[in-house]
Amino acid sequence: MNEARAYLKDARISPRKVQIVLDLIRGKDAGMAMAILKNTPKSASEYLIKLLKSAMANAEHNFGMNPEKLYVSECFVCPGKTLKRIMPRAKGSADRILKRTCHVTLALREKV
C-alpha cells in the first residue's frame, strides 16, 4: 500500500512540545487533523499545519491518492541538533542554555 510522507528537519522547537500535538492527530482523517491543528493553541501547530499540507500534496500529486480518503497513518518526532548558548550569571560565572531542535515525520495513507 502506498504511503505519502513529508519531513520537517531541524525545526527550532523542542521535541517534547511537538510530541504533545502529534498525539492529538495520530490516526485521524487528514481533514479532521487539519481542523484539530488549526484550533490547537500550541506553537507546534504552525509547523505541523505546513507539514500536513505538504504530505497531502505529496499524496495527491505523487501517488494520485484521493484527498478525501487520507488519514494520518504514522507521525513521530526525533531530537535534532542541540544549539548550545551561554548566558552570563553573577560573579563572572555562566549558565548553559540548550536550544533544542527536532525532526518530524508525517505519513498519510488512503482508507480502503
C-alpha positions in Angstrom: 0.0 0.0 0.0 1.3 3.5 -0.9 2.2 5.9 1.8 2.8 9.6 1.3 5.4 11.1 3.6 6.6 14.6 4.5 9.6 15.5 6.6 10.4 18.6 8.7 14.1 18.8 9.5 15.8 21.0 12.2 12.6 22.7 13.4 13.5 25.2 16.1 11.2 23.8 18.7 11.7 21.2 21.5 10.6 17.7 20.6 8.5 17.4 23.8 6.3 20.3 22.6 5.8 18.7 19.2 5.0 15.3 20.6 2.0 16.6 22.6 0.4 17.9 19.4 1.3 14.8 17.3 -0.6 12.7 19.9 -3.7 14.6 19.1 -3.7 13.9 15.3 -2.4 10.3 15.1 -4.8 8.0 13.3 -7.3 10.8 12.4 -8.6 11.7 8.9 -6.5 14.3 7.2 -9.3 16.9 7.2 -10.1 16.3 10.9 -6.3 16.5 11.7 -6.1 19.9 9.9 -9.1 21.2 11.9 -7.6 20.0 15.2 -4.3 21.7 14.4 -5.9 25.0 13.4 -7.8 25.1 16.7 -4.9 24.0 19.0 -3.2 27.0 20.7 0.3 25.4 20.7 3.4 26.8 18.9 4.0 23.4 17.3 0.7 23.6 15.4 2.1 26.1 12.9 4.9 23.7 11.9 2.5 20.8 11.7 -0.1 22.5 9.6 2.5 23.2 7.0 3.8 19.7 7.2 0.3 18.1 6.9 -0.4 20.3 3.8 2.8 19.1 2.3 2.1 15.5 2.9 -1.4 15.9 1.4 0.0 17.5 -1.7 2.6 14.7 -2.0 -0.2 12.1 -1.7 -2.3 13.7 -4.4 0.5 14.6 -6.8 3.0 11.8 -6.5 0.6 8.8 -5.8 -2.7 10.0 -7.2 -4.5 9.4 -3.9 -8.0 10.8 -3.2 -7.6 13.7 -0.6 -11.0 12.8 0.9 -9.8 9.3 1.9 -6.5 10.2 3.5 -5.7 9.6 7.2 -2.6 10.1 9.4 -1.1 6.6 9.5 2.2 7.5 11.2 3.7 10.5 12.9 6.7 10.8 15.1 9.3 13.3 16.3 13.1 12.7 16.8 15.5 15.1 18.5 17.8 17.0 16.2 20.9 19.1 16.9 21.1 21.0 20.1 22.4 24.5 19.9 24.5 25.4 23.0 24.4 29.0 24.1 25.8 30.8 27.2 24.0 33.2 29.5 26.2 35.3 31.8 25.4 35.0 35.5 26.6 36.6 38.8 30.3 36.8 39.8 31.6 36.0 36.3 30.0 32.6 36.0 27.8 31.4 33.2 24.9 29.0 32.6 24.5 26.9 29.5 21.3 27.4 27.5 20.2 24.4 25.3 18.2 25.4 22.3 16.7 22.2 21.1 15.7 21.2 17.5 13.7 18.3 16.2 12.9 16.3 13.0 9.2 15.5 12.4 7.9 12.7 10.1 4.3 12.5 9.0 2.9 9.8 6.8 -0.6 9.6 5.1 -2.4 6.5 3.7 -5.6 6.1 1.8 -8.5 4.3 3.6 -9.6 1.1 1.9 
